[in-house]
C-alpha cells in the first residue's frame, strides 16, 4: 500500500494497512490506527481511526498531481507524512521534488500555492524547511453502510462508478410498467394516460422510480 508508514491519525498514531472480507468474498482495504488495532478507542465521536484505502490514496494522489502538472513525481518521492483529521487531511510533501533545479524557497512555495484549488492551504514546516504542508478540507461520511471521504462540497473523493444491479433493474422495470400502463413514450410521464394501474402495491411503489428527475436516473445508471 502506497501510504504504508506515512499515514497518521489526528493523535499522531500510525495507521497501518489492513484487509477485511465481505460476505461474498470481496476484499476491502483500510488504514487503521494502531491504537484501534490494539483494542483502544477514543471517546471523541469525531475521532477518525479507520480510513478506506482507495479513497485516502486517491486524495493524496490528486494532491501530488495538482502540485506536479507534468506528472513526473510519484507518491513515494513526494510524501513525507499524511495526517487524517476530522475535517481535513494534511499532506506534508518534499518541496524540492516538484522543481527541476534549485531555487528560492519562498518563490517555490508561492508557485506550489498557486497550483492548489480554492480552499486548500499551503504552509511551511517550522521543524524542517524542506517540507511544506498542504491542508485539504474534507471529511468522512457513512454512506450505505460504508465510509467514504468527501470534499468540502460533500462530493465523494473516490469517484469511481459503482453501478447497483438491483437498483438499475428496478429502474428499468419501472419504465416498463409505465410504458405498459400508459402506452406513452418512455421518460415522458407527463404525456402518459394511465389506462391501467399496476396490480400490486410493490409494482405501484416501484413505478415511482420512473418519475425521478432525469439527472438522478442517469446517475443511477452510471453507478454514481
BELHUVEN-V14678 format. One record per backbone hydrogen bond with DSSP energy under -1.0 kcal/mol. CO is the residue of the C=O (numbers start at 1). NH is the residue of the N-H. E is the energy in kcal/mol with one decimal. If there is no record, write none. Layout:
BEGIN
CO;NH;E  CO;NH;E
END
This chain:
BEGIN
1;4;-1.7  3;6;-2.1  3;7;-1.1  6;82;-3.1  7;15;-2.7  8;84;-2.5  9;12;-2.0  13;9;-2.4  14;34;-2.4  16;32;-2.8  18;30;-2.5  20;28;-3.1  22;25;-1.6  26;22;-2.7  28;20;-2.3  29;53;-2.2  30;18;-2.6  31;51;-2.7  32;16;-2.7  33;37;-2.1  34;38;-1.3  35;40;-2.8  36;39;-1.6  44;47;-1.3  49;33;-2.9  51;31;-2.6  52;56;-2.0  53;57;-2.6  54;58;-1.9  55;59;-2.1  56;60;-2.2  57;61;-2.5  58;62;-2.4  59;63;-1.8  60;64;-2.4  61;65;-2.6  62;66;-2.1  63;67;-1.8  64;68;-1.3  68;71;-2.3  74;78;-2.1  75;79;-2.9  78;94;-2.3  81;92;-3.4  82;8;-2.6  83;90;-2.6  87;138;-1.5  88;85;-2.6  89;136;-2.8  90;83;-2.7  91;134;-3.1  92;80;-3.1  92;81;-1.6  93;132;-2.2  95;98;-1.5  96;99;-1.8  104;108;-2.2  105;109;-2.2  106;110;-2.1  107;111;-2.1  108;112;-2.5  109;113;-2.6  110;114;-1.8  113;116;-1.0  117;120;-1.7  121;135;-2.7  123;133;-3.7  128;131;-2.0  130;95;-2.0  131;125;-1.8  132;93;-2.8  133;123;-2.0  134;91;-3.0  135;121;-1.9  136;89;-2.1  139;150;-3.3  141;148;-2.8  143;146;-1.8  146;143;-3.4  148;141;-2.8  149;157;-3.5  150;139;-1.9  151;154;-1.6  155;151;-2.5  157;159;-1.7  164;168;-2.6  165;169;-2.4  166;170;-2.1  167;171;-2.2  168;172;-2.3  169;173;-2.4  170;174;-2.2  171;175;-1.9  172;176;-2.0  173;177;-2.7  174;178;-2.2  175;179;-2.5  176;180;-2.5  177;181;-2.6  178;182;-2.8  179;183;-1.9  181;195;-1.8  185;188;-1.4  188;191;-1.8  189;192;-1.2  193;195;-1.3  200;204;-2.0  201;205;-2.2  202;206;-2.6  203;207;-2.1  206;209;-1.8  207;210;-1.4  208;211;-1.6  209;212;-1.6  213;217;-2.0  214;218;-2.2  215;219;-2.0  216;220;-2.0  217;221;-2.2  218;222;-2.1  219;224;-3.3  223;162;-3.0
END
